[in-house]
């Protein structure tokens, strides 16, 4: 396969390359998820995302009933560097 | 192969907000960065100081790169098309290097 422009897709990192300038979904450690536009990445999966929403899922325990209350907490950030060692997966946006 | 190292060097002198993996959030001026993305911040202030009073008297700090979760950067600092093209180029160079 000719590779003059680096456009052949062979390995997983190539799939991420295809997502540059696209919105993606990123699952992170610590029950966190990001949705934002991918501007840059490297082989460690360090990334820069723009117009990001972080959804952090928190489990609260009711003092009286002791029931677990699961709730998502959202945050918006204009431009975010994400360190790769927190990343679990990268995908096109999942509609929930 | 030091793409983000170069990127962070462009942020030296700018104010950034670093979120650590222990949930501590520190705002400060980026003074220095190295190949491991260790950071030196000056004139720091901790977000939610009442919850994290450990650093009230701390002005400058060194942060080990591995404990960082996020760095919030000023949107207008980033030249988006340039960054994307640089990332594409970096990815291509890495691939060429691993083939030969």
Backbone of each chain as ProteinMPNN parsed JSONL, in Angstrom:
{"seq_chain_A": "XXXXXXXXXXXXXXXXXXXXXXXXXXXXXXXXXXXXXXXXXXXXXXXXXXXXXXXXXXXXXXXXXXXXXXXXXXXXXXXXXXXXXXXXXXXXXXXX", "coords_chain_A": {"N_chain_A": [[0.858, -1.203, 0.0], [0.691, 2.113, -0.953], [2.124, 4.926, 0.653], [2.119, 7.792, 0.573], [0.937, 10.104, 1.567], [0.49, 9.464, 4.149], [-1.983, 8.368, 4.615], [-2.977, 5.829, 4.82], [-4.775, 3.432, 6.723], [-3.736, 1.547, 9.29], [-3.047, 0.844, 11.914], [-4.348, 1.04, 15.302], [-3.876, 3.709, 16.228], [-4.025, 5.107, 13.893], [-6.71, 5.237, 13.402], [-7.505, 7.067, 15.241], [-6.267, 9.28, 14.223], [-7.894, 9.785, 12.043], [-9.987, 10.996, 13.301], [-9.284, 13.592, 13.895], [-10.146, 16.986, 14.223], [-12.74, 16.271, 14.465], [-15.692, 15.621, 16.442], [-15.379, 13.72, 19.372], [-15.769, 10.906, 21.612], [-14.575, 10.226, 24.792], [-13.575, 7.882, 27.122], [-12.652, 7.887, 30.459], [-10.501, 7.01, 33.252], [-11.827, 6.757, 36.574], [-14.538, 7.084, 36.365], [-15.24, 8.998, 34.424], [-16.218, 10.904, 31.582], [-15.569, 12.33, 28.405], [-16.652, 14.666, 25.988], [-15.776, 16.1, 23.034], [-14.058, 18.233, 20.631], [-11.51, 16.877, 18.748], [-8.293, 18.076, 18.703], [-5.571, 17.542, 18.828], [-3.21, 14.85, 19.339], [-1.137, 12.242, 20.775], [1.17, 9.408, 20.792], [0.862, 8.451, 23.305], [-1.681, 8.869, 23.857], [-2.162, 11.294, 24.999], [-4.056, 14.24, 24.734], [-5.528, 17.068, 23.035], [-8.477, 18.686, 23.474], [-11.269, 20.532, 22.23], [-13.983, 22.724, 23.204], [-15.288, 21.157, 25.268], [-17.29, 18.782, 27.065], [-17.33, 17.504, 30.226], [-18.415, 14.593, 31.774], [-18.982, 13.489, 34.88], [-19.487, 10.766, 36.807], [-21.079, 10.362, 39.785], [-21.414, 8.624, 42.847], [-23.646, 8.845, 45.319], [-24.408, 8.255, 48.778], [-27.307, 7.872, 50.521], [-27.822, 9.142, 53.7], [-29.776, 8.25, 55.448], [-31.458, 6.255, 54.238], [-29.56, 4.698, 53.114], [-29.389, 4.153, 50.478], [-27.948, 3.911, 47.199], [-27.231, 6.687, 45.292], [-26.929, 7.43, 42.051], [-25.45, 9.856, 40.14], [-24.899, 12.038, 37.345], [-22.416, 14.526, 36.87], [-21.916, 17.496, 35.218], [-19.52, 19.424, 33.332], [-18.142, 22.245, 31.664], [-15.533, 22.993, 29.419], [-13.431, 25.179, 27.64], [-10.936, 24.661, 26.281], [-8.903, 21.932, 26.481], [-6.229, 20.059, 27.789], [-5.595, 16.652, 27.935], [-4.223, 14.141, 29.876], [-2.684, 11.223, 28.709], [-2.536, 8.852, 30.244], [-4.852, 8.524, 31.692], [-6.729, 7.727, 29.933], [-9.173, 5.467, 28.767], [-10.847, 4.629, 26.594], [-11.395, 5.679, 23.154], [-13.737, 7.053, 20.965], [-16.133, 7.587, 18.253], [-18.77, 10.018, 18.825], [-21.035, 8.832, 21.263], [-24.449, 8.384, 21.271], [-26.48, 9.197, 23.901]], "CA_chain_A": [[0.0, 0.0, 0.0], [1.501, 3.337, -1.028], [1.86, 5.742, 1.843], [2.745, 9.087, 0.289], [0.368, 11.165, 2.383], [0.188, 8.977, 5.494], [-3.432, 8.233, 4.723], [-3.442, 4.449, 4.991], [-5.149, 3.116, 8.096], [-3.222, 0.221, 9.578], [-3.027, 0.521, 13.328], [-5.368, 1.791, 16.06], [-3.621, 5.15, 16.282], [-4.462, 5.703, 12.623], [-8.146, 5.51, 13.524], [-7.632, 8.322, 15.974], [-5.873, 10.336, 13.277], [-9.075, 10.091, 11.231], [-10.927, 11.783, 14.105], [-8.835, 14.972, 14.101], [-11.146, 17.994, 13.839], [-14.097, 15.725, 14.633], [-16.067, 15.44, 17.841], [-15.183, 12.335, 19.825], [-16.146, 10.505, 22.961], [-13.424, 9.638, 25.466], [-13.888, 7.343, 28.445], [-11.463, 8.011, 31.294], [-10.558, 6.376, 34.564], [-12.482, 7.598, 37.58], [-15.951, 7.297, 35.971], [-15.378, 10.268, 33.727], [-16.326, 10.833, 30.126], [-15.424, 13.626, 27.757], [-17.067, 14.812, 24.59], [-15.214, 17.352, 22.546], [-13.456, 18.162, 19.302], [-10.113, 16.478, 18.85], [-7.375, 18.962, 17.984], [-4.233, 16.959, 18.772], [-3.007, 13.664, 20.167], [0.153, 11.598, 20.515], [1.124, 7.945, 20.942], [0.464, 8.111, 24.679], [-3.072, 9.295, 23.932], [-2.333, 12.665, 25.452], [-4.91, 14.86, 23.717], [-6.102, 18.388, 23.262], [-9.864, 18.73, 23.017], [-11.902, 21.847, 22.305], [-15.432, 22.747, 23.495], [-15.453, 19.858, 25.924], [-18.163, 18.563, 28.219], [-16.934, 16.349, 31.031], [-19.489, 14.041, 32.586], [-18.357, 12.744, 35.958], [-20.585, 10.05, 37.456], [-20.832, 10.323, 41.225], [-22.361, 7.794, 43.599], [-23.866, 9.33, 46.681], [-25.168, 7.333, 49.612], [-28.235, 8.578, 51.393], [-27.477, 8.877, 55.106], [-30.843, 7.549, 56.181], [-31.92, 5.034, 53.575], [-28.358, 4.009, 52.642], [-29.459, 3.777, 49.056], [-26.947, 4.558, 46.349], [-27.799, 7.59, 44.285], [-25.952, 7.648, 40.989], [-25.809, 11.024, 39.336], [-23.836, 12.611, 36.522], [-22.115, 15.941, 37.073], [-21.309, 17.986, 33.967], [-18.64, 20.59, 33.371], [-17.731, 22.607, 30.312], [-14.225, 23.635, 29.343], [-13.157, 25.61, 26.256], [-9.789, 24.007, 25.643], [-8.423, 21.043, 27.532], [-5.223, 19.023, 27.584], [-5.905, 15.456, 28.719], [-3.055, 13.255, 29.921], [-3.051, 9.933, 28.13], [-2.603, 7.69, 31.129], [-6.211, 8.373, 32.224], [-7.657, 7.35, 28.867], [-9.558, 4.068, 28.597], [-11.169, 4.437, 25.18], [-11.702, 6.816, 22.294], [-14.707, 6.598, 19.971], [-17.035, 8.633, 17.766], [-19.694, 10.326, 19.924], [-22.11, 7.87, 21.517], [-25.661, 9.127, 21.598], [-27.172, 8.627, 25.074]], "C_chain_A": [[0.879, 1.232, 0.0], [1.146, 4.24, 0.131], [2.479, 7.118, 1.666], [2.22, 10.167, 1.212], [0.08, 10.695, 3.809], [-1.288, 8.742, 5.678], [-3.9, 6.795, 4.888], [-3.728, 4.197, 6.469], [-4.696, 1.699, 8.386], [-3.343, -0.129, 11.051], [-4.037, 1.405, 14.076], [-5.134, 3.294, 16.102], [-4.043, 5.844, 14.989], [-5.943, 6.054, 12.683], [-8.37, 6.808, 14.277], [-7.269, 9.488, 15.073], [-7.067, 10.762, 12.428], [-10.046, 11.006, 11.974], [-10.484, 13.21, 14.375], [-9.851, 15.928, 13.497], [-12.573, 17.451, 13.88], [-14.407, 15.674, 16.124], [-15.897, 13.972, 18.195], [-15.686, 12.158, 21.242], [-14.928, 9.842, 23.584], [-13.86, 9.142, 26.84], [-12.592, 7.371, 29.235], [-11.615, 7.216, 32.574], [-11.247, 7.32, 35.538], [-13.913, 7.937, 37.19], [-16.155, 8.652, 35.324], [-15.462, 10.037, 32.234], [-16.194, 12.237, 29.574], [-16.04, 13.559, 26.377], [-16.537, 16.146, 24.118], [-14.602, 17.147, 21.186], [-11.976, 17.89, 19.457], [-9.229, 17.412, 18.024], [-5.975, 18.377, 17.869], [-4.158, 15.734, 19.66], [-1.59, 13.158, 19.922], [0.043, 10.107, 20.842], [0.764, 7.516, 22.36], [-1.016, 8.331, 24.893], [-3.251, 10.541, 24.789], [-3.137, 13.33, 24.357], [-5.188, 16.314, 24.058], [-7.49, 18.377, 22.642], [-10.406, 20.14, 23.174], [-13.395, 21.704, 22.551], [-15.881, 21.433, 24.125], [-16.548, 19.888, 26.983], [-17.636, 17.336, 28.951], [-18.15, 15.895, 31.815], [-18.848, 13.119, 33.607], [-19.483, 12.081, 36.738], [-20.236, 9.807, 38.914], [-21.865, 9.424, 41.892], [-22.462, 8.327, 45.016], [-24.646, 8.311, 47.483], [-26.034, 8.139, 50.562], [-27.983, 8.161, 52.841], [-28.506, 8.01, 55.82], [-31.206, 6.217, 55.55], [-30.762, 4.144, 53.132], [-28.46, 3.539, 51.198], [-28.4, 4.546, 48.276], [-27.632, 5.433, 45.324], [-26.712, 7.888, 43.262], [-26.347, 8.879, 40.205], [-24.621, 11.584, 38.56], [-23.677, 14.103, 36.797], [-21.398, 16.43, 35.827], [-20.521, 19.262, 34.178], [-18.259, 20.936, 31.956], [-16.42, 23.361, 30.331], [-13.903, 23.937, 27.886], [-12.076, 24.805, 25.566], [-9.056, 23.216, 26.7], [-7.328, 20.108, 27.052], [-5.588, 17.864, 28.501], [-4.693, 14.549, 28.711], [-3.471, 11.833, 29.551], [-3.216, 8.782, 29.103], [-3.954, 7.527, 31.819], [-7.171, 7.767, 31.213], [-7.891, 5.85, 28.825], [-9.912, 3.808, 27.142], [-11.533, 5.729, 24.487], [-12.65, 6.316, 21.213], [-15.433, 7.793, 19.366], [-18.106, 8.859, 18.826], [-20.796, 9.28, 20.042], [-23.346, 8.654, 21.895], [-26.35, 8.457, 22.765], [-28.436, 9.415, 25.378]], "O_chain_A": [[1.732, 1.379, 0.875], [-0.013, 4.306, 0.542], [3.267, 7.564, 2.5], [2.97, 11.06, 1.607], [-0.507, 11.437, 4.596], [-1.805, 8.899, 6.785], [-5.092, 6.555, 5.076], [-3.016, 4.685, 7.347], [-5.21, 0.749, 7.796], [-3.697, -1.254, 11.404], [-4.517, 2.4, 13.533], [-6.084, 4.072, 16.021], [-4.379, 7.029, 14.993], [-6.381, 7.041, 12.092], [-9.306, 7.554, 13.989], [-7.882, 10.553, 15.142], [-7.237, 11.944, 12.129], [-10.838, 11.711, 11.349], [-11.212, 13.971, 15.012], [-10.353, 15.703, 12.396], [-13.502, 18.092, 13.388], [-13.504, 15.683, 16.96], [-16.234, 13.09, 17.405], [-15.983, 13.115, 21.957], [-14.311, 8.979, 22.96], [-14.442, 9.891, 27.625], [-11.552, 6.932, 28.746], [-12.716, 6.799, 32.936], [-11.247, 8.535, 35.345], [-14.451, 8.955, 37.626], [-17.111, 9.365, 35.629], [-14.863, 9.108, 31.692], [-16.644, 13.208, 30.183], [-15.963, 12.542, 25.689], [-16.808, 17.188, 24.715], [-14.615, 16.042, 20.643], [-11.275, 18.579, 20.199], [-9.391, 17.528, 16.809], [-5.259, 18.68, 16.914], [-4.929, 15.587, 20.609], [-0.923, 13.589, 18.981], [-1.044, 9.607, 21.134], [0.406, 6.362, 22.594], [-1.555, 8.027, 25.957], [-4.354, 10.823, 25.256], [-2.94, 13.034, 23.178], [-5.095, 16.731, 25.212], [-7.66, 18.1, 21.455], [-10.06, 20.854, 24.115], [-14.007, 20.707, 22.167], [-16.724, 20.711, 23.593], [-16.716, 20.874, 27.701], [-17.51, 16.26, 28.366], [-18.834, 16.703, 32.444], [-18.249, 12.102, 33.257], [-20.348, 12.771, 37.275], [-19.248, 9.148, 39.24], [-23.046, 9.457, 41.546], [-21.513, 8.272, 45.798], [-25.462, 7.577, 46.926], [-25.542, 8.984, 51.311], [-27.938, 6.973, 53.159], [-28.179, 7.171, 56.659], [-31.258, 5.186, 56.222], [-30.962, 2.973, 52.811], [-27.725, 2.656, 50.756], [-28.013, 5.658, 48.634], [-28.503, 4.98, 44.58], [-25.703, 8.521, 43.574], [-27.45, 8.948, 39.664], [-23.491, 11.601, 39.048], [-24.654, 14.839, 36.937], [-20.39, 15.854, 35.42], [-20.808, 20.062, 35.069], [-18.07, 20.047, 31.125], [-16.215, 24.257, 31.151], [-14.071, 23.089, 27.009], [-12.245, 24.329, 24.444], [-8.632, 23.774, 27.712], [-7.478, 19.44, 26.029], [-5.857, 18.057, 29.686], [-4.182, 14.217, 27.641], [-4.484, 11.321, 30.028], [-3.953, 7.836, 28.827], [-4.192, 6.507, 32.466], [-8.274, 7.347, 31.561], [-6.948, 5.059, 28.843], [-9.369, 2.898, 26.516], [-11.919, 6.719, 25.109], [-12.403, 5.274, 20.606], [-15.358, 8.897, 19.905], [-18.334, 7.977, 19.654], [-21.411, 8.894, 19.048], [-23.281, 9.517, 22.771], [-26.764, 7.302, 22.669], [-29.152, 9.09, 26.326]]}, "seq_chain_B": "XXXXXXXXXXXXXXXXXXXXXXXXXXXXXXXXXXXXXXXXXXXXXXXXXXXXXXXXXXXXXXXXXXXXXXXXXXXXXXXXXXXXXXXXXXXXXXXXXXXX", "coords_chain_B": {"N_chain_B": [[8.554, 13.409, 18.408], [8.125, 14.688, 20.758], [5.847, 16.156, 20.996], [3.792, 17.33, 22.689], [5.41, 18.411, 24.607], [6.698, 20.457, 23.211], [4.396, 21.931, 22.661], [3.554, 22.728, 25.241], [5.698, 24.346, 25.901], [5.099, 26.626, 24.47], [3.241, 27.695, 26.078], [4.447, 28.769, 28.259], [4.651, 31.295, 30.671], [2.044, 31.914, 30.458], [-1.229, 31.832, 32.011], [-2.505, 28.954, 33.472], [-4.765, 26.246, 34.258], [-4.42, 23.606, 36.325], [-5.519, 20.349, 36.76], [-5.305, 17.884, 39.098], [-4.847, 14.328, 39.588], [-5.694, 13.72, 42.109], [-7.818, 15.299, 42.431], [-7.283, 17.898, 43.146], [-7.21, 21.315, 42.247], [-5.239, 23.581, 40.614], [-4.409, 26.87, 39.917], [-2.223, 28.837, 37.974], [0.756, 30.591, 36.837], [2.479, 29.31, 34.135], [5.711, 28.31, 34.473], [7.791, 26.628, 33.774], [8.495, 23.666, 31.823], [9.067, 20.166, 31.183], [10.435, 17.271, 29.383], [8.944, 15.194, 30.418], [6.639, 16.364, 30.89], [6.431, 17.428, 33.388], [5.615, 20.128, 35.532], [6.261, 23.53, 36.34], [4.817, 25.874, 38.343], [3.994, 29.29, 38.993], [3.063, 31.711, 41.507], [0.68, 30.542, 42.547], [-2.803, 29.602, 42.918], [-5.167, 27.846, 44.756], [-8.074, 26.219, 43.665], [-11.165, 26.202, 45.349], [-10.259, 26.597, 48.021], [-10.973, 26.348, 50.669], [-11.57, 23.74, 50.974], [-9.159, 22.549, 50.436], [-6.77, 23.33, 52.203], [-4.034, 22.959, 52.31], [-2.135, 24.304, 50.823], [-1.993, 27.006, 51.284], [0.028, 28.832, 51.937], [1.757, 28.533, 49.881], [3.602, 29.62, 47.123], [4.906, 28.977, 44.761], [5.173, 26.035, 42.743], [6.159, 22.639, 42.006], [5.053, 20.26, 39.816], [4.628, 16.874, 39.356], [4.587, 15.315, 36.235], [3.096, 12.962, 35.866], [1.011, 13.013, 37.667], [-0.914, 14.621, 36.743], [-4.221, 15.222, 35.605], [-5.856, 16.859, 33.916], [-5.161, 19.825, 31.904], [-6.283, 23.008, 31.781], [-6.495, 25.27, 29.189], [-6.033, 28.582, 27.758], [-8.433, 29.35, 25.348], [-8.041, 31.07, 23.166], [-5.347, 30.985, 22.832], [-4.67, 28.922, 21.28], [-3.891, 27.896, 18.018], [-5.926, 26.473, 16.085], [-6.096, 25.074, 13.439], [-3.354, 24.884, 12.847], [-2.415, 23.379, 14.987], [-3.774, 20.96, 14.602], [-2.737, 20.171, 12.115], [-0.049, 19.894, 12.795], [-0.239, 17.775, 14.568], [-1.094, 15.76, 12.895], [1.134, 15.533, 11.253], [3.08, 14.786, 13.104], [2.087, 12.287, 13.87], [2.346, 10.913, 11.494], [5.127, 10.992, 11.141], [5.935, 9.471, 13.294], [4.937, 7.029, 12.597], [6.377, 6.457, 10.252], [8.923, 6.258, 11.344], [8.656, 4.01, 12.956], [8.416, 2.075, 11.104], [10.846, 1.815, 9.781]], "CA_chain_B": [[8.105, 12.567, 19.525], [7.91, 15.468, 21.979], [4.833, 17.084, 20.5], [3.161, 18.113, 23.743], [6.477, 19.172, 25.253], [6.794, 21.691, 22.416], [3.166, 22.687, 22.849], [3.563, 23.368, 26.556], [6.68, 25.43, 25.899], [4.444, 27.842, 23.963], [2.354, 28.199, 27.12], [5.231, 29.346, 29.358], [4.307, 32.695, 30.864], [0.591, 32.053, 30.459], [-1.933, 31.27, 33.156], [-3.214, 27.707, 33.161], [-5.412, 25.615, 35.406], [-4.022, 22.196, 36.319], [-6.329, 19.49, 37.611], [-4.535, 16.697, 39.436], [-5.615, 13.099, 39.747], [-6.31, 13.685, 43.439], [-8.91, 16.269, 42.34], [-6.836, 19.243, 43.474], [-7.16, 22.174, 41.06], [-4.295, 24.663, 40.886], [-4.262, 27.85, 38.837], [-0.97, 29.566, 38.126], [1.472, 30.935, 35.612], [3.426, 28.246, 33.786], [7.075, 28.829, 34.488], [8.692, 25.709, 33.074], [7.973, 22.328, 31.517], [10.147, 19.319, 30.666], [10.021, 16.19, 28.49], [7.965, 14.337, 31.101], [5.496, 17.245, 31.138], [6.466, 17.987, 34.73], [5.303, 21.548, 35.395], [6.545, 24.449, 37.433], [3.866, 26.975, 38.322], [4.288, 30.389, 39.912], [1.918, 32.493, 41.993], [-0.46, 29.637, 42.425], [-3.947, 29.671, 43.823], [-5.902, 26.579, 44.714], [-9.528, 26.378, 43.569], [-11.797, 25.561, 46.511], [-9.211, 26.665, 49.045], [-11.505, 25.931, 51.972], [-11.518, 22.283, 51.009], [-7.758, 22.114, 50.34], [-5.966, 24.412, 52.77], [-2.632, 22.549, 52.435], [-1.187, 25.096, 50.038], [-2.313, 28.429, 51.458], [1.219, 29.683, 51.959], [2.635, 28.152, 48.778], [3.541, 30.545, 45.976], [5.387, 28.301, 43.556], [5.203, 24.599, 42.962], [6.577, 21.696, 40.983], [4.055, 19.197, 39.706], [5.094, 15.725, 38.565], [3.688, 15.168, 35.082], [2.236, 11.779, 35.942], [-0.153, 13.205, 38.547], [-1.854, 15.537, 36.101], [-5.332, 14.655, 34.832], [-6.158, 17.821, 32.847], [-4.689, 21.202, 31.967], [-7.193, 23.9, 31.045], [-5.69, 26.313, 28.57], [-6.854, 29.646, 27.166], [-8.851, 28.944, 24.007], [-7.457, 31.937, 22.134], [-3.917, 30.722, 22.674], [-4.476, 27.796, 20.363], [-4.169, 28.034, 16.589], [-6.506, 25.139, 15.868], [-5.644, 24.386, 12.221], [-1.918, 24.603, 12.971], [-2.268, 22.289, 15.943], [-4.234, 19.715, 13.972], [-1.764, 19.79, 11.084], [1.149, 19.436, 13.489], [-0.532, 16.452, 15.13], [-1.107, 14.83, 11.745], [2.531, 15.38, 10.841], [3.734, 14.027, 14.17], [1.605, 10.907, 13.78], [2.942, 10.352, 10.286], [6.563, 10.809, 11.405], [6.072, 8.368, 14.24], [4.653, 5.808, 11.847], [7.54, 6.221, 9.377], [10.029, 5.859, 12.214], [8.453, 2.659, 13.465], [8.5, 1.125, 9.986], [12.225, 1.623, 9.314]], "C_chain_B": [[8.053, 13.347, 20.83], [6.928, 16.57, 21.639], [4.246, 17.949, 21.595], [4.172, 18.886, 24.568], [6.621, 20.509, 24.518], [5.565, 22.565, 22.62], [3.162, 23.425, 24.187], [4.595, 24.491, 26.627], [6.05, 26.728, 25.39], [3.545, 28.466, 25.022], [3.109, 28.826, 28.291], [4.935, 30.835, 29.443], [2.807, 32.938, 30.881], [-0.018, 31.415, 31.702], [-2.69, 30.017, 32.712], [-3.852, 27.17, 34.433], [-5.131, 24.119, 35.326], [-4.914, 21.415, 37.26], [-5.548, 18.202, 37.837], [-5.443, 15.49, 39.592], [-6.204, 12.958, 41.15], [-7.387, 14.761, 43.566], [-8.526, 17.683, 42.753], [-6.757, 20.058, 42.179], [-6.319, 23.398, 41.391], [-4.197, 25.573, 39.678], [-2.954, 28.588, 39.042], [-0.351, 29.867, 36.78], [2.495, 29.844, 35.334], [4.82, 28.835, 33.658], [8.024, 27.937, 33.697], [8.009, 24.369, 32.831], [9.158, 21.496, 31.031], [9.562, 18.169, 29.845], [9.0, 15.262, 29.113], [6.665, 15.099, 31.335], [5.323, 17.523, 32.626], [6.266, 19.475, 34.545], [5.815, 22.32, 36.592], [5.598, 25.618, 37.282], [4.276, 28.028, 39.34], [3.01, 31.11, 40.291], [0.628, 31.688, 41.936], [-1.604, 30.016, 43.35], [-4.732, 28.38, 43.64], [-7.388, 26.885, 44.581], [-10.145, 25.623, 44.749], [-10.79, 25.452, 47.668], [-9.686, 26.177, 50.407], [-11.418, 24.42, 52.117], [-10.073, 21.787, 51.041], [-6.822, 23.189, 50.889], [-4.473, 24.093, 52.835], [-1.661, 23.541, 51.829], [-1.377, 26.592, 50.201], [-1.073, 29.304, 51.405], [2.162, 29.395, 50.801], [2.459, 29.087, 47.592], [3.881, 29.834, 44.666], [5.39, 26.805, 43.79], [5.701, 23.834, 41.743], [5.555, 20.568, 40.973], [4.593, 18.085, 38.822], [4.082, 15.461, 37.446], [2.678, 14.053, 35.232], [1.015, 11.974, 36.836], [-1.2, 14.145, 37.952], [-2.971, 14.76, 35.413], [-5.607, 15.589, 33.638], [-5.33, 19.101, 33.008], [-5.658, 22.029, 31.138], [-6.353, 25.028, 30.482], [-6.588, 27.352, 27.903], [-7.162, 29.303, 25.705], [-8.164, 29.772, 22.932], [-5.957, 31.763, 21.982], [-3.663, 29.715, 21.56], [-4.823, 28.161, 18.917], [-4.628, 26.65, 16.138], [-6.026, 24.443, 14.595], [-4.164, 23.996, 12.292], [-1.69, 23.404, 13.882], [-2.656, 20.957, 15.317], [-3.246, 19.232, 12.915], [-0.484, 19.259, 11.721], [0.951, 18.036, 14.059], [-0.526, 15.399, 14.028], [0.312, 14.505, 11.323], [3.288, 14.516, 11.84], [3.353, 12.548, 14.095], [2.244, 10.201, 12.59], [4.423, 10.046, 10.516], [6.804, 9.627, 12.318], [5.898, 7.045, 13.52], [5.83, 5.447, 10.934], [8.696, 5.671, 10.201], [9.873, 4.424, 12.689], [8.539, 1.62, 12.362], [9.938, 0.81, 9.614], [13.195, 1.332, 10.438]], "O_chain_B": [[7.948, 12.749, 21.901], [7.139, 17.744, 21.946], [4.2, 19.172, 21.46], [3.834, 19.908, 25.165], [6.661, 21.566, 25.147], [5.672, 23.785, 22.738], [2.809, 24.603, 24.255], [4.39, 25.478, 27.333], [6.427, 27.812, 25.834], [3.133, 29.619, 24.894], [2.491, 29.356, 29.214], [4.961, 31.548, 28.44], [2.344, 34.013, 31.262], [0.597, 30.571, 32.353], [-3.412, 30.024, 31.715], [-3.516, 27.59, 35.54], [-5.549, 23.448, 34.382], [-5.053, 21.774, 38.429], [-5.176, 17.514, 36.886], [-6.66, 15.625, 39.714], [-7.117, 12.159, 41.357], [-7.815, 15.094, 44.671], [-9.366, 18.582, 42.713], [-6.3, 19.563, 41.149], [-6.629, 24.152, 42.313], [-3.938, 25.124, 38.562], [-2.61, 28.931, 40.173], [-0.853, 29.463, 35.732], [3.29, 29.497, 36.208], [5.071, 29.729, 32.851], [8.942, 28.422, 33.035], [7.074, 23.991, 33.537], [10.139, 22.044, 30.528], [8.351, 18.098, 29.635], [8.255, 14.6, 28.391], [5.711, 14.563, 31.9], [4.219, 17.816, 33.084], [6.686, 20.041, 33.535], [5.804, 21.825, 37.719], [5.565, 26.278, 36.243], [4.824, 27.717, 40.397], [2.029, 31.134, 39.548], [-0.371, 32.11, 41.353], [-1.421, 30.644, 44.393], [-4.929, 27.897, 42.525], [-7.91, 27.727, 45.311], [-9.694, 24.532, 45.1], [-10.523, 24.374, 48.2], [-8.901, 25.656, 51.199], [-11.223, 23.888, 53.21], [-9.79, 20.73, 51.605], [-6.156, 23.882, 50.12], [-3.71, 24.896, 53.373], [-0.507, 23.627, 52.25], [-0.962, 27.366, 49.339], [-1.126, 30.414, 50.876], [3.257, 29.955, 50.744], [1.348, 29.321, 47.117], [3.254, 30.048, 43.629], [5.589, 26.353, 44.917], [5.666, 24.323, 40.614], [5.24, 19.995, 42.016], [4.971, 18.323, 37.675], [2.877, 15.394, 37.687], [1.539, 14.173, 34.782], [0.076, 11.181, 36.772], [-2.228, 14.426, 38.567], [-2.719, 13.77, 34.726], [-5.591, 15.15, 32.488], [-4.861, 19.418, 34.101], [-5.834, 21.786, 29.945], [-5.59, 25.668, 31.207], [-7.727, 27.071, 27.531], [-6.258, 29.003, 24.926], [-7.751, 29.238, 21.902], [-5.359, 32.349, 21.079], [-2.579, 29.668, 20.978], [-5.909, 28.667, 18.636], [-3.813, 25.774, 15.848], [-5.582, 23.297, 14.674], [-3.776, 22.914, 11.852], [-0.876, 22.529, 13.586], [-1.959, 19.955, 15.478], [-2.951, 18.04, 12.826], [0.096, 18.286, 11.24], [1.865, 17.212, 14.034], [-0.017, 14.292, 14.208], [0.65, 13.35, 11.066], [4.046, 13.625, 11.458], [4.204, 11.671, 14.241], [2.631, 9.036, 12.678], [4.913, 8.982, 10.138], [7.761, 8.873, 12.139], [6.604, 6.072, 13.786], [6.23, 4.286, 10.851], [9.365, 4.722, 9.789], [10.861, 3.7, 12.809], [8.713, 0.432, 12.63], [10.243, -0.303, 9.187], [14.388, 1.149, 10.194]]}, "name": "protein", "num_of_chains": 2, "seq": "XXXXXXXXXXXXXXXXXXXXXXXXXXXXXXXXXXXXXXXXXXXXXXXXXXXXXXXXXXXXXXXXXXXXXXXXXXXXXXXXXXXXXXXXXXXXXXXXXXXXXXXXXXXXXXXXXXXXXXXXXXXXXXXXXXXXXXXXXXXXXXXXXXXXXXXXXXXXXXXXXXXXXXXXXXXXXXXXXXXXXXXXXXXXXXXXXXXX"}
